[in-house]
Amino acid sequence: MALVTLGINHRTAPVELRERVAFTPERMAEAFTELRAASGASETAILSTCNRTELYLAGDDDCAPLVLRWLAGFHDVDVADLEQSFYVHRDGDAVRHMMRVAAGLDSMVLGEPQILGQLKDAYALARENQASGSFLSRLFEQTFSVAKRVRTQTAIGENPVSVAYAAVSMAQHIFSDLSRNKALLIGAGNTIELVAKHLSDAGVTEFLVANRTLERAQNLAGQYGGQGLLLSDIPEHLADVDIIISSTASSLPILGKGAVERALKTRKHKPYFMVDIAVPRDIEPEVSSLDDVYLYTVDDLRQVIEENIRSREGAAREAENLVAAGVQDFQKQLRALDAVSTLKQFRRRAEILRDMETEKALRSLRSGGDPETILRSLARGLTNKLLHEPSVQVRKATTEGRPEVTEWLRELHQLDALEADEPTTTEKL
């Protein structure tokens, strides 16, 4: 069974293309059904974040073109656009890629921890949709184990460097004292939770959290003494905030140019700082054309992020070594499983031959045959049948110029050690 990974990420495609191939939660069940049908893969998983969309498949090695065409059709995107931005990894390279992703080594922010949780969510979703079997399950579990070792054995996660942290750092360049500013956070997922923490650490004390579910908004806002809102309540509070950071799974923009224009008039053009972390985007791109609005997307945060990457480069080298060891361990597990399967077949064949010869001997005994003769015949017949096919294949391999088969036979049966233990002619005398 081949492992194939297809993906598009922040390095290979701009946000405009990434948002077009992002999967919304509402269409995930449909996507799993169609993906398996289109690819012929026996097991599948889908990872979709603001920075990447990746498909993991266990099946045929040559399924990549089929998957690419399906993805383009599913999202109504030109195949040619995707072909220029997509990467494909197979087998060992695919294993290494997944482990690097989980460890944060392939992230825009080197070592960021959110991706591991997102990968765990992707695995849970695949299991929920009966898309992940024993192969992918084993791979995900090994991947999580490697990511944990990276977190605990290296310093890659010590400094608070993430998209959320970069967004707050940029806000500090716009406003000299964040304690005087009020923040509106749109969404209530892991990224927004991290944004809230970093804003609080930076001195922000006034929070509004807007979410599709009011209870989740209130729970997050309550941790920082803030107020929870529904998404529909945003317009009436827009003029009261200075910082807006959004990260939801909405397929349509939540904040439009018109609403911001009206709020700016009320604010008498007091500046806004906005960061749209979502893919697809939550804030209409046209908002950036307004005076007194500083709107950034995840791609705009790249410079801030790159400056922070340098502090993690040493730890990243250690992490790469742990990933390499994890890949080797996983491949050893697969080889061991292959060996177990082969050994079961080998033993089953031997047991069939044993039962045949035993039954033959029992019939002779029932007919009154000499027990000693029958026993010797049983041993001889069983030996001949067990050795016949291996002997034929060894002779064939030797004539075909494959002497290693003979060497494997000697190693399997420890023939060199057996010859060393045999008494010499002198000793026999």
Solvent accessible surface area in square Angstrom, and as a share of the most:
residue,aa,sasa,rsa
1,M,141,0.63
2,A,16,0.12
3,L,2,0.01
4,V,0,0.00
5,T,1,0.00
6,L,2,0.01
7,G,0,0.00
8,I,0,0.00
9,N,6,0.03
10,H,8,0.04
11,R,139,0.51
12,T,55,0.32
13,A,7,0.05
14,P,74,0.47
15,V,7,0.04
16,E,87,0.39
17,L,20,0.10
18,R,5,0.02
19,E,31,0.14
20,R,115,0.42
21,V,0,0.00
22,A,11,0.09
23,F,15,0.06
24,T,21,0.12
25,P,82,0.52
26,E,144,0.64
27,R,94,0.34
28,M,17,0.07
29,A,60,0.47
30,E,73,0.33
31,A,0,0.00
32,F,1,0.00
33,T,87,0.51
34,E,65,0.29
35,L,0,0.00
36,R,71,0.26
37,A,86,0.67
38,A,38,0.30
39,S,5,0.03
40,G,56,0.54
41,A,7,0.05
42,S,70,0.45
43,E,14,0.06
44,T,0,0.00
45,A,0,0.00
46,I,1,0.01
47,L,3,0.02
48,S,34,0.22
49,T,18,0.11
50,C,29,0.18
51,N,18,0.09
52,R,5,0.02
53,T,3,0.02
54,E,0,0.00
55,L,1,0.00
56,Y,0,0.00
57,L,0,0.00
58,A,0,0.00
59,G,15,0.15
60,D,86,0.44
61,D,71,0.37
62,D,104,0.54
63,C,2,0.01
64,A,7,0.06
65,P,70,0.44
66,L,80,0.40
67,V,1,0.00
68,L,24,0.12
69,R,132,0.48
70,W,27,0.09
71,L,1,0.00
72,A,2,0.02
73,G,59,0.57
74,F,17,0.07
75,H,28,0.13
76,D,122,0.63
77,V,10,0.06
78,D,87,0.45
79,V,48,0.28
80,A,50,0.39
81,D,62,0.32
82,L,0,0.00
83,E,103,0.46
84,Q,160,0.71
85,S,11,0.07
86,F,29,0.12
87,Y,34,0.13
88,V,58,0.33
89,H,52,0.23
90,R,93,0.34
91,D,70,0.36
92,G,20,0.19
93,D,92,0.47
94,A,1,0.01
95,V,4,0.02
96,R,112,0.41
97,H,14,0.06
98,M,1,0.00
99,M,0,0.00
100,R,43,0.16
101,V,0,0.00
102,A,0,0.00
103,A,0,0.00
104,G,0,0.00
105,L,4,0.02
106,D,12,0.06
107,S,8,0.05
108,M,8,0.04
109,V,1,0.01
110,L,22,0.11
111,G,0,0.00
112,E,20,0.09
113,P,63,0.40
114,Q,35,0.15
115,I,4,0.02
116,L,25,0.13
117,G,26,0.25
118,Q,51,0.23
119,L,0,0.00
120,K,93,0.39
121,D,86,0.44
122,A,6,0.05
123,Y,15,0.06
124,A,57,0.45
125,L,51,0.26
126,A,0,0.00
127,R,141,0.51
128,E,123,0.55
129,N,29,0.15
130,Q,140,0.62
131,A,2,0.02
132,S,19,0.13
133,G,26,0.25
134,S,92,0.59
135,F,30,0.13
136,L,0,0.00
137,S,26,0.17
138,R,93,0.34
139,L,0,0.00
140,F,0,0.00
141,E,92,0.41
142,Q,23,0.10
143,T,0,0.00
144,F,27,0.11
145,S,45,0.29
146,V,0,0.00
147,A,0,0.00
148,K,136,0.58
149,R,69,0.25
150,V,0,0.00
151,R,58,0.21
152,T,97,0.57
153,Q,107,0.47
154,T,16,0.09
155,A,46,0.35
156,I,0,0.00
157,G,38,0.37
158,E,133,0.59
159,N,63,0.33
160,P,73,0.46
161,V,8,0.05
162,S,4,0.02
163,V,17,0.10
164,A,1,0.01
165,Y,69,0.26
166,A,0,0.00
167,A,0,0.00
168,V,5,0.03
169,S,19,0.12
170,M,21,0.09
171,A,0,0.00
172,Q,89,0.40
173,H,147,0.66
174,I,51,0.26
175,F,22,0.09
176,S,120,0.77
177,D,56,0.29
178,L,6,0.03
179,S,57,0.37
180,R,192,0.70
181,N,11,0.06
182,K,47,0.20
183,A,0,0.00
184,L,0,0.00
185,L,0,0.00
186,I,0,0.00
187,G,1,0.01
188,A,7,0.05
189,G,31,0.30
190,N,87,0.45
191,T,26,0.15
192,I,0,0.00
193,E,72,0.32
194,L,36,0.18
195,V,0,0.00
196,A,1,0.00
197,K,101,0.43
198,H,16,0.07
199,L,0,0.00
200,S,41,0.26
201,D,101,0.52
202,A,29,0.23
203,G,25,0.24
204,V,3,0.02
205,T,94,0.55
206,E,91,0.41
207,F,7,0.03
208,L,3,0.01
209,V,2,0.01
210,A,0,0.00
211,N,18,0.09
212,R,190,0.69
213,T,54,0.32
214,L,65,0.32
215,E,117,0.52
216,R,128,0.47
217,A,0,0.00
218,Q,92,0.41
219,N,91,0.46
220,L,7,0.04
221,A,1,0.00
222,G,51,0.49
223,Q,123,0.55
224,Y,58,0.22
225,G,70,0.67
226,G,25,0.24
227,Q,91,0.40
228,G,12,0.11
229,L,5,0.03
230,L,67,0.34
231,L,46,0.23
232,S,91,0.59
233,D,42,0.22
234,I,4,0.02
235,P,84,0.53
236,E,129,0.58
237,H,36,0.16
238,L,1,0.01
239,A,26,0.20
240,D,83,0.43
241,V,0,0.00
242,D,6,0.03
243,I,0,0.00
244,I,0,0.00
245,I,0,0.00
246,S,0,0.00
247,S,24,0.15
248,T,32,0.19
249,A,60,0.47
250,S,33,0.22
251,S,69,0.45
252,L,130,0.65
253,P,69,0.43
254,I,43,0.22
255,L,4,0.02
256,G,20,0.19
257,K,67,0.28
258,G,30,0.29
259,A,19,0.15
260,V,0,0.00
261,E,68,0.31
262,R,158,0.58
263,A,7,0.05
264,L,6,0.03
265,K,148,0.63
266,T,98,0.57
267,R,25,0.09
268,K,175,0.74
269,H,97,0.43
270,K,98,0.42
271,P,49,0.31
272,Y,0,0.00
273,F,0,0.00
274,M,0,0.00
275,V,0,0.00
276,D,2,0.01
277,I,2,0.01
278,A,4,0.03
279,V,15,0.09
280,P,27,0.17
281,R,38,0.14
282,D,0,0.00
283,I,1,0.01
284,E,57,0.25
285,P,60,0.38
286,E,96,0.43
287,V,0,0.00
288,S,62,0.40
289,S,81,0.52
290,L,25,0.12
291,D,113,0.59
292,D,52,0.27
293,V,14,0.08
294,Y,96,0.37
295,L,26,0.13
296,Y,49,0.19
297,T,20,0.12
298,V,1,0.00
299,D,37,0.19
300,D,70,0.36
301,L,0,0.00
302,R,78,0.28
303,Q,131,0.58
304,V,23,0.13
305,I,1,0.00
306,E,84,0.38
307,E,97,0.43
308,N,37,0.19
309,I,39,0.20
310,R,159,0.58
311,S,73,0.47
312,R,4,0.02
313,E,79,0.36
314,G,33,0.32
315,A,12,0.10
316,A,13,0.10
317,R,160,0.58
318,E,91,0.41
319,A,0,0.00
320,E,48,0.22
321,N,106,0.55
322,L,35,0.17
323,V,0,0.00
324,A,50,0.39
325,A,45,0.35
326,G,0,0.00
327,V,17,0.10
328,Q,108,0.48
329,D,58,0.30
330,F,0,0.00
331,Q,58,0.26
332,K,116,0.49
333,Q,58,0.26
334,L,45,0.22
335,R,144,0.52
336,A,54,0.42
337,L,77,0.38
338,D,94,0.49
339,A,48,0.37
340,V,71,0.41
341,S,59,0.38
342,T,81,0.47
343,L,109,0.54
344,K,136,0.58
345,Q,128,0.57
346,F,127,0.53
347,R,163,0.59
348,R,139,0.51
349,R,97,0.35
350,A,29,0.23
351,E,49,0.22
352,I,76,0.39
353,L,22,0.11
354,R,114,0.42
355,D,69,0.36
356,M,101,0.45
357,E,9,0.04
358,T,54,0.31
359,E,75,0.34
360,K,108,0.46
361,A,12,0.10
362,L,71,0.35
363,R,131,0.48
364,S,43,0.27
365,L,80,0.40
366,R,165,0.60
367,S,99,0.64
368,G,66,0.63
369,G,32,0.31
370,D,81,0.42
371,P,88,0.55
372,E,101,0.45
373,T,83,0.48
374,I,17,0.09
375,L,118,0.59
376,R,153,0.56
377,S,44,0.28
378,L,44,0.22
379,A,59,0.46
380,R,142,0.52
381,G,17,0.16
382,L,44,0.22
383,T,67,0.39
384,N,90,0.46
385,K,77,0.32
386,L,61,0.31
387,L,97,0.48
388,H,112,0.50
389,E,71,0.32
390,P,49,0.31
391,S,42,0.27
392,V,50,0.29
393,Q,82,0.37
394,V,27,0.15
395,R,149,0.54
396,K,103,0.44
397,A,1,0.01
398,T,77,0.45
399,T,116,0.68
400,E,94,0.42
401,G,56,0.54
402,R,97,0.35
403,P,85,0.53
404,E,70,0.31
405,V,27,0.16
406,T,44,0.26
407,E,104,0.47
408,W,144,0.50
409,L,51,0.25
410,R,66,0.24
411,E,120,0.54
412,L,139,0.69
413,H,107,0.48
414,Q,111,0.49
415,L,51,0.25
416,D,91,0.47
417,A,49,0.38
418,L,100,0.50
419,E,99,0.45
420,A,84,0.65
421,D,116,0.60
422,E,104,0.47
423,P,72,0.45
424,T,80,0.47
425,T,101,0.59
426,T,109,0.64
427,E,120,0.54
428,K,146,0.62
429,L,181,0.90
